[in-house]
Amino acid sequence: MKQKLFDKFAELFGNSDGAHFYFSPGRVNLIGEHTDYNGGHVFPCALTMGTYGAARRRDDRMLHFYSMNLDKFDVVEASLDDLTNKKEYNWANYPLGVVWAFTEKGCKLDTGFDMVIWGNIPNGSGLSSSASLEVLTGVILTDLYQITDLTMTDLALIGQYSENNFNGCNCGIMDQFAVAMGKKDNAIFLDTNTMKYEYAPIHLEDAKIVITNSKVKHSLVDSAYNDRRQECTDALAALKTELDINALGDLTPEEFEANKELITDPVQLKRAKHAVYENQRTIDAVAALRDGDINKFGQLMNQSHISLRDDYEVSCEEIDILVDLAWKIPGVIGSRITGGGFGGCTVSIVKNDAVDTFINDIGKTYKEKVGHEAEFYTVDIGDGASRID
């Protein structure tokens, strides 16, 4: 992959002398969905699929972005003197937003750079192609400009800041954090309220993580994602009229049930119920994993999907079909929607001897029911973003 990127870089920019090579993973969240902006816990892991980049500083103030996945856009050209989101920049608004966020945070970028990327995360799949690209850009900037006072956590926060304020999606911190802080063979148990985290080894001795792509693309900026966040904010405001809390994640399910009548809007009540119960499910799931109880972990994954489908209403017909089919297959420990929702992927834990059946049976039936094929990825858990040459 490195040689392909460098060859394209040389073709576009004359040569590849002095360019460096970088990688930033995608992520999958095992449990803890739509809890990150509600002050709750999440449990994501970085994947070995992700976004590769080659980059080199320029002598002028121009910024050049090129995607080998989206070559119809040719080289997108911008300038350090005009860091604004423009529709014609399309995908390049994500790395450009990180450049903007760096300058907003006081980092001095005195020259521009050239950047070529290629990724194997399907766009719109819910595996965080945008966060992968944002953190990749952060790693490139700290390396090219020798910025030494930013941690990987800082890069995650900068990526989130750029997506919130430059690209208009009110995402929480989970995606960027998982991409930046990933660790091989470990998931990250993150308290998004305090930013305290710990790594939890994922040892699936007789099972695999299988991601199924519904091939229904979502765009969180254009979807109801921001609406869900506002509904949670409104529910929290109703609870705060009598409770001293800062986030929905501060409540146990028992405390929520004792005070839920404070939320008079029925939609807001459903959203808040999901946020509170999903947070507890995530805590319970990590405890089950530590106890070696993978079956309980799977049951909690299934409960998570039901809540995301019924209370948070971020699933869709195609995803529900995939999950229902998975639940019927012997050897499937758990299966749920993963990511922001409104399409994208499911994540399943499947016993080794059932993986082929899982892929064949679901693939056949899904195509019959929906009219197009799903894609399956048996994934490994990898490290976070870095320069790799």
N, C-alpha and C positions, 0 to 999 in steps of 0.2 A: 504493500500500500504506500509505503514511504516513497518508493521510486516513482510510482504513478503520480503522486502529488507533486514531487519535485520536477518531474518531466513537464507537467501541465504548468507549474509555476514558471519554469524556464521559457516555455512556449509563450506565455502571456507577458512576462516581465523581463525577457532578454536572457536571463540566466538564473540559477538558483544559488549562486555563491552567497554564503552568509545567512541563508535561510535556515530556520530551525523547525523541528518536527514536534507535534504536540498531539495529545489524545485526551478526550473528555468523554466519560461514559454516559449512557442513558441510565435510567433507574426504573425499578418497579417497586411499588409499595405493597408489602405483604398484607398489612392491615393498618387501619388508622387513616380513613379517607375523609377529607374535608374537616379535619380536626386541627390542621396546622394554623389556620387563621382564627381558630376559636380557642387558642391557648391550651390545646390538648396534646396528646402523645401521638407519634407516628412511628412506623417501623419499616422504613424503606431499605433497599440495598442497591448498590451500583451494579451495572451489568458490564459484561465484556464487549457488548456492542455499544457503539457510540459515534463520536464525531472526531475525525482526524483533521489536523490543520498544518499547513506550512506557512510561515510568516517571516517577514524581514522589514526592518526599518527603511524608510525613504529619506531623501535629503530635503524634500519639500513638505508641505502641509497637506498633501493629498492622501486620501484613504481609498484603497482599492480592495473590493471584496468579490470573490468568485467562488461559486459552488459547482462542483462537478456533478452534483445531483440535479441542479437546476440551471443547466447551461443555456437555456433559452433566454435567461436574463443577461447573459454576457457578463462583462466586468461591471459591477456597480461602483460608481465613483462618487465620493463625497469629500468633504473638506473639514479640517479641524476648525475652520472659521465659520462653519455653518452646520452645527450639530443639531439638526431638526429632523423629526420623523416625516418622511415623505412617502406617499403611496407608491411612487415609482421605484423606490428602493426595495419594496417587497420584503423578502426574507432578510435582507441586509440591515433592516431596522433593528434586528436583535443584537448583532455585534456593535452596530453604531450606537445603540442605546447604552451599551456598557462603556464605550468610549465617553459618551456624554456623562454617564454616572461617575466615572473616574474624575473627570474635570469638575463635576459638581462637588465631589468629596475633597477637592483641593490637590489632586495629583497633576503635576505639570507634564503635559505631553507636547514637546516642542517640535516634533516632526511627525509625519504620517507614516503609514506602513502599507505593505501589500500582504494579502492573506488569501490563501486558497484552501477550501475545505472539501471534504467528502465524508458522508456519514452513512451508516447502515441501520439507523433507527428510522422506521417508517414514519413519514410525516403524518401528524394527526392521529397517531396510534395511542397516545396517552403514556408513552414511555419517556417523555420529557426531552424531545429533540430541541426545544427552545432553551430549556435550562442547560442542557449539554453545551449548546452553542454559546450561551452567555458565560458560563464558567470557563469554557475553552478560551474565549476572548480575554477574560480576566487573567488567566494564566499567561497568555501571550503578552499582554500589556506589562505585567509585572516582570516578565523575563526580558522583553525587548528594551524596556526603559529602566531596568535595574531598580524597581520599586521594592524595597526590602521590608517595609514596615506594615505590610498587609498580610494577614494570616489567610489560610484557606477558608476559615469561617467568614472573614471579612469579604472575600471574593463571593461567597454565597450570598451574603447580605447585599452586596453591590449588584449582583445579578437580579435578585428579587426587586431591589429598588428601581433598576432600569425597566424591568418588566411592568411594575406597577405604574411608574411615572412617565416612561417614554413610550411604552407599547400599550398601556391602558388596560392591562389585565391585573385584577386585584388578587394575584396568587399569594399563597402563604410561602413560608420559607422552606418547606420540605424538599421540593424538587432540587433547588440549587444546593441545599445542604448535602443531600445524598450524593449528588454529582461531585461536589468538592471534597467530601469527607469519606467517600467510599473506602472500604477495606475488603480485600479478597476473603471470600468465604465467611463474611460477617454481614449481618444487617445492623442498622443503627437505630437504637431505641432513644428517640429524641423527645424531650419535653420542650415543646415550642414556646411555652410560657417563660421558661427560665433559660432556655438554650443549653441546658445540661444534657449530656448525651453519654451513652456507653455502647460499646460494641457487643453484639451477641452472636456467638458462633452459630452458623447454620450447618449442622451436620445431618444431612438426610441420607442415612446409610442405605436405605432401600427405596428411595424416592427421588423424583426430579421436580424442579420448578418448570412448568410449561406455560408459556404465554401464548394466548390465542388472539390473533388480530381479526376483529370483525370486518375489517376493511370499510368500516363506516367512519369517515373522517370527522373530527370535531375541530372547532376553532374556539378556544376558551374566550378569546376577546369578544367574539360575536355571539357567544352562547349565553345561557342563563347563569353562567358561573358568577358573574358580578351580582346578579339578582340574589343568588343564594347567600352570598356574603352579607348583603344588605339585610336580608330577612333575619339572619342570625344576629346582626348588630341591633336590629329593632327588638328582637326577642330578649337579648341581653339587657337593653335599656328598660324593658318592662320588669324584668327580674330585679334590676338594681334599684327600683323604687322602694324595695323593702329589704334587699339583701346586699351585704357588703362583699361584692365579688368584682373581679376585674375581667373575667372571661367565662364563657360557658364551661371551659375545661376545669374550672375551679369547683364545679358541683359533682357530687356523687349522684348516681341514679336515684338513691333514696332521697337526697336533698331536693333533686329536681322534682320528683313526684310530690313531695310535700309542699312545693311552692309553684307548681306549674299553672295554677289558676290565675297567677299574675299576668300570664300571657293570654290576652283575649283573642288575638287573631289566630284562627285555626291553622293556617299555613305556617306562620312563624312558630307555633307550638310544635308542629311536626319537625321543622328544621332543627329547633333547639333540642328536641328529644334525640334526634340522630346524633348531634354533636356530643351530647353528654354520654349517651350509651356507647357510642363508638369509641370514645376515649377510654371508658372502662373496659371495653372488649380488647382494646390494644394492650392495656396493662395486664389483663388476664391472659392474653395470648402469649406475651413474652414470658410470663411466669410459667405457663404450661410448657413452653419450649425448653426452659431451663430445667423443668422437671422431667423432660424427655417424653412428655405426653403430646405427641404430634397429632393424635386423633382429636384431642380437645382443641388444639390450635386450628385444625381443619373445620371443626364445628363453629368456631368463632368467626372464621372466614365466611362461612355460609350465612351466619346471622348478619354479618356485615353487609353482604350483598342484599339481603332482604330489606334491611334498613335503608340502604342507598336507593333501592328500587321503590320502596313504598313511602318512607318518611322524607327522604331527601330528594327523591324523584330526579335522579341524574342518570338513570339507566335508559335503555331504549329497547325496542322489540328485538333487534338482532342480538344484543348482548344478553338479554334474558333467555333467548333461545340457546345460546352457547352455554350459559350457566345451567339451565335446566337439563340439557343433554349431558353435561359433565356430571351432575349429581346422580344420574341414573347409571353411571358406569362403575362397576365394582373396581376398587383400587384407587378411586379418586378420593383423596383425604379431605380436600376442601377446594372450593372454586368461587371466585367473586369478580366483579368488575374492579378494575384498578385504574387510577388516574382521575382526571377531572370529571370524566363522564361524557354523556351525550354521544356515545360511540367509543371508538378506541378498542381496548383490549380487556381480556379477562386474564387473571393469574390463577393457576391451579397447582396444587401439590398432588402428584400422581405417582403411585407405586411403580417401580421400574418395569415390572412384568405387565403393566397395564398401559404403558405409554403408547405402544403401537396401536392398540385397540382404541385408545382415546383419540389419537390423531385420525385414524381411518374412519371410525364410526361417526365422530362429530363432523369431520370434513364432509363426508358423504351426505349426511342428513341436513347439515346446515345449508349446503348448496341447493338441495332439493327444496328447502323451506324458503330460502331467501333469494336464490337466483344468482348468487355469486359465491366464489370460494373464500374461505378463511385461510389465514396463514398461521403456521405454528412454529414457535421457537422454543427449543429446549435450552434453557439459559444457564450460564455460570455467573457467579457473583465475583466481581472484580474490584480493582482499586479505583480511587478517585482520579481527578484530572491532574495532568502533569506534562512537563516536557519530557520526551522519551528518546531523544537522540544523544 
